[in-house]
Amino acid sequence: FNVNVKAPFLLGRECAKIMASKGGGSIINVTTVGAERGGPMMGMYMASKAALKSLTMCMAIEWASINVRVNAVGPGMTKTDFSKPIWMNPEMEKQLIAKIPMGRLGEPEDIAGAVLFLCSDSANYITGQTIYVDGGSLALG
């Protein structure tokens, strides 16, 4: 909870002050597809990420008047060092990919693209939203 909720709130609050003094800005939180569904042995992690999704909406409402937008990205299974034990196991990787309509695991660049969009002027009327970068796995159910 301290890492996934309290820290983003405290850091966001300080960043929002600085951004407001410079005319505005964009804060991006990182949640997960797990914020939308449960999973075995991940209850506290997923609950904290769901709380971060809610916090993102609250921050967006509170800070819109100072021109600070707050959004989140929610990665699905992404090829990172953190998830390496999962995707390096061929059987586990096959099971995961079977649940992703796009037929592949995410790459860090996929997440970066969503973050760059949310920070750009193209997203200047978007706040309080979470974009799930998951190859369609949430849509599948």
N, C-alpha and C positions, 0 to 999 in steps of 0.2 A: 504494500500500500504506500509506503514512504517513497519508493522509487517510481511507481507507476501513476500515482495520483498527487501526493503532496509535493514532490519535487517539480513536476510540470506546472502546478499551480503557483508555487513560490517563484520559480524562474519566469514563468509567463507574466506574473504580476510586475516583476522588475523590468522585464523587456517591454511590456506595454507602456510603462511610464516613459521610458526612453523613446520608444516609437512615437508616442503621442507628442512629445516635445519636438519631434522632427516631422510632424505632419501625418503620421500613421505608419502602418506596416502590416506584416502578416506573420502569424505564429502557426506552426504546424506541429501538432502532437502525433505520436505514433501509437496506435492501438493495434488491434489484430482482428482477423475474422472470428477468432474465439470470443470476442465481445458479443457476438450475435448468437452463439450456440455453446452448449456445454461440451465437456469432454472428460474422459477419465483421467484422474490424477492431476488435473490442471485447474481445479476449482478456484483457488485463491488468485491464481494468475489471471484467469479469464474474468473473474469478478472485478479485479482491479482494473483491467483494461476496459470493461463495460463502464466502470465508474469514470474512467478517463474520457470515454466517449460522451458521457453526460456532462462532465466538467467542460469539455470543449464547447458544447452548446451554451452552457451558462456563461463562460468567458466571452463567447461571441456576442451574446446579448448585452452583457455588461459593458463591453469595450467597443461596440459598434459606434457609439457616440463620439469616441475619440479617434475614429478612423483606424482602429486596429481590428483586422479580421483574424478569426481563429477557426481553423479547420483541422482535420486529422486525416491521416492515411491509415488504412488497416490492411497490412499485408496478409496474404495467404501464405502457404508454404513456399519459402524463398530459399534459394541456394546460398546460404551463409555458413560461416564457421559454426555458429550456434546450432544450426539444424543439420550439420554434416553427418552426424551418426545416423540420422534417419535416411537422408537421400543417398548416402554411400552404400546403403544396404539395398541391393537390387530388388529384392522381394517387396520391401517396404516402399521403395520408390514406385514400383509398378502399382501397388495398391493405392498410393496417393494420386498418381496420375489418372487412374481410373475414375477418380472423383472430381476431376478438373475438366470441364468441357473443352478448354483450349488445348488439352492434351500435353501439358508440360508444366514443370515447376517454374515459379517466378525467379527472376534474376534481380540482383540489387538495382540494376539500371531501370527495371520496370517501376520500382518504388520511387527512384530518383525522378523519373519522368513525371509522376503524379505530384510529387513535392514541388518540382519546378513550375508545373502548371498552376498549382494553388498559390504560389508566391508571385506569379506573373500578373501583369495588368489584364490579361485575358480572363482572370478570375476575380476581377475587382468588385463584383457584386455577389460573391459567394462567401458566406460565413456561416459557421455553426454546422458544417457538413462533415461527414466522414466518407471518403472515397475508398472503397475496398478494391485492392489490387490483388485479385485472387484467381484470375483466369476463368471466372464464372462459377467457382465452387459454391458460393453462397446461393446463387440463382438455382443451382441444381438441388439444393436442399440438404 
